[in-house]
Amino acid sequence: MPASIKNNSSTDQAVEMLIGRIQSLGLHPGDSLGTEKKLMDELELSERSISEAVQRLRALGMIESIKKAGIRITEPRFESILETTIMLHARKENGLKELAELRFVLEAGAVRLTAERITEEELAQLDECVARQQKLLENNGNPEAMKDEDEKFHQILLRASGSPMVYRQHAVIGEYFRKYSGTDDHDLSIRQMTVWEHGQIVKALENRNVDYAASMLSKHLSKTVV
């Protein structure tokens, strides 16, 4: 896995500076951020960088442009803020490694909630997911299909924690890793171990064995943070 995503563009820098300005000024939804011209002068950025950064933040639902009034802060979606934060953090030294560690902590902590709160329906969904993975293995384990089922397994696991905030954070981070991080999905032995570990996690949850579920999930996830 690469330590970071390099070649930070001027637009990315502008996005980071605009977010920093919003935070440092303590701006809230409805407050004015000023005009693009004012921001360009005060932040000493090019017109293109500011324009593209504004477009990006507007697409994320963080700001809106009002004709003749400039830029106004809006109420953003939680996922939008997290997506922006992840994008900026991943570009830093060891950024992806730190995000992998965050994902590890989220799942390892959430599994204890899952063991207490998971429903019979959710257990059945996990069982079905493992069964599909096992069937894929019997047919040489198509890497992309295996990756899809692995993602579904972890989504069900986190959703069963009953904590929407934890689930939403994990979903955004998981999608980012799916797009940008390299994996060893083409190694059949790793896919076989993944399915076995998934099966053990499900058995532990069915028996409400919190400690074994947490231990097995930690072992399962440890490969992603080395």
N, C-alpha and C positions, 0 to 999 in steps of 0.2 A: 504494500500500500504506500503511495507517495506521502512524504511528510507534509506536503502542502501543495496547493495549486498556485503556480507562480504566474509571473507576468501580470501583476496587478495593473489594470488599465486606469487611465485618467478618470473615466466614468465611475469606476469602482471607488476610487479615492474621493470623488465628489459625493457619491452616495454616503460614504462613511462620514464625511465632513458635515453633510446636511443632517444626518441622524445625530451626530454629536452636537450640532447646534440646537436641534430640537430639545435634546436632553439637558444641555447646559443652561438653556433659557427657561427650562421647565414649562414648555408650551403644552397646551391641552387642546382637545378638539374644539374648533371654532377660532382659535388664535391664529394670527397672521404670521407667516414666516418671511414676508416681504416679497418683493418682485425678483424675477430672475436677474434683472440688471443690478439690483442692489446686492444680491447674493454674489454675483460674479465679481463685483468691485470689492466687497468686504472680505471675501474668501480668497481673492486673487486667483480665480479659476477662469478657464476659457469659456466662452459662450456655449460652445458645443458640449463641453463636459457638464456644465450646469443644466443645459437643456435635456441631455440624455439622462442625467441623474434624476431630474424632476419627473421625466416620463416614467422612469423605473419605479420611483416611489409612488407615483400616482397609480400605476398598474397594480401595485401591492395594496392599494387602499389606504395609504398613510397620509396622503395630501390630495388636495384638489386645486385646480387653477380657476380663479374667478376673474372674468374679464374686467379690466381696469382696476381690480382690487389686489391682484397678486396671488400669492399662494396661501392657502389656508389648511391648517391641520384638521384631519378627519379622524373618525374612530376606526382604527384598523382592525382587521381580523387578527386573532392570536397567531394563526398559522403564518400570516404575512410577515409579522415581526420576527418570528422564529426563522422563517426562510431567509430573511435578510441577514439576521445575525449569523446563521450558519454559513451563508455564502461569504460573508466578510471574514469570519473566524477561520474558515478552511484555508484561506489564502495565507495565513500566518505560518510561521515556523512551527512544525509539528501540529498544525491545525487539525488535520484529519485524524491523527492519532488521538488527540484530545477529545474529538467528537466520538470516536470509537469507545473511549473510556466512559464518556457520558452515557452513551447507549447501553454499555455494560451495566453501569450503576442503576439506570432506570429499570432495566429488565430484572436484574438480580434483586433489587428492592421490591419491585412490584409483584414478583412471584409469590411472596408471602401473603400479600393481599389477595392474589388470585386463588391461592390454596384455600383461603377462608370463604371466598365469595363466589367461586365459579359455580355455574348452574349445570344441571344434567345435560341440558341442550348444548352448552358450550363444551362440555366434556365430549359429547358425541361428535361435535364439529372437529375437535382436535383428533379424535380417533379416526374419523373419516380422512382427515388431512394426512395422517401418518400412513393410512392404508393406501392412499393414492401415491404417496412417495414410494412405498414398498413396491407397488405395481410398476412404477416407473423404473425402479432399480432392476426388476426382473426383465425389463426390456432395455437394458444397458443404460438406464438413467440419463435421459436427455437433460443436459445442463440447464438450459433455459427453463424447461418445465419444472425441474427440481428447484430452481431459484424461485419460481412463482409460488410453489407449494411451501417452500421455506418461509417466504414472506407472509403467506396466509397464516401459517402456524403461529408465527410471532405476533401477528395482528390480533388473532383470537386470544392468545395468551395475555396480551396487554389489555385488551378490551374487557376481559373477564376480571381484571383487577377492580373494576367498578370505579376507577378514577379517570374521568374524562381528560383532566389536565395531563396526567402521565401518558395516557394513550395518544393524545394529540401530539405531544412532544416527540414521542417515539415514532409516530407515523411520519412526521416531517423528516426526522433524522434518518429513518430507515429508507425513505424515498431518495434522499440525497446520496446515501451510500450505494443504493441500487444503480443510480445513474453514473456515479463518478469514481467509485473505488474499485480496484481490481480484486479478484477473488481466485480461489483455487477450485472453482466449481467443476473443472474438467478432470479432476483427480477422482476416480471412481471410489477409491478407498475412503476418501474424505466424505463423499456423499453417503456411503454406507454407514459410516460412523455417525453422521448427522441424523439419519433416519433412526438408528438405534437409540441415540440420545433423546430424540423427540419421543420415542416410545416409552423410554424410562421416565421422562418428565410427566407424561400423561398418566402412567401407572401410579406415580407418586401423588399426583393430584387426585386421582380417583380414590386413593386410600387416605387422603388428607394428611399425607406425610410431608409436612412443611419443610423440615430440615433436609430430607432427601431431594425434594423438588428443587430447593434452593441450591443445594450442592451440585446436583446434576446440571442445572441451568448455568451455574457459574463455570463449570468445566466446559460446557458446550460453548459458552460465549468467550472463554479465555483465548480462543484461537484468533479472535478478531482484534485483540488489543496488543498482540506481540509485535 
